[in-house]
């Protein structure tokens, strides 16, 4: 990564291909003076652990596609199941959610709806 950046500043030098691996991602963190928050490709496998990033000197870990990847896969699985089994898939999803150790997800709970309502009353008077 650092080599690519340095060569890109010299137009006469070809830029080497970037092949992200846990080593090529964490090595530049060690070489860059100052805080670094690495943007690690979501498809990198194996993904550098939080400890490996911290050991390399990363100031923070940023997972830009974390919820997108998980949500997309869950949606794909559910919609594929729904296409095959119809509303039985919805019943199965509800039953699975009811068994979750984190409770059933709801927009109101995730967004803290009572707090939003109180803020609306405070800042958006009738």
WOFEN-V586573 format. One record per pair of residues at least 24 apart in sequence whose C-alpha atoms are under 7 Angstrom apart, sorted by sequence separation. I is the first residue (numbers start at 1). J is the second residue. D is the distance in Angstrom with one decimal. If there is no record, write none. Layout:
# WOFEN-V586573
I | J | D
I | J | D
This chain:
# WOFEN-V586573
20 | 44 | 6.8
35 | 59 | 5.2
37 | 61 | 6.3
38 | 62 | 6.9
22 | 47 | 6.5
37 | 62 | 6.8
2 | 28 | 6.0
22 | 48 | 5.3
30 | 56 | 5.5
1 | 28 | 6.5
26 | 53 | 6.4
29 | 56 | 6.0
30 | 57 | 6.1
29 | 57 | 6.2
29 | 58 | 6.2
26 | 56 | 5.8
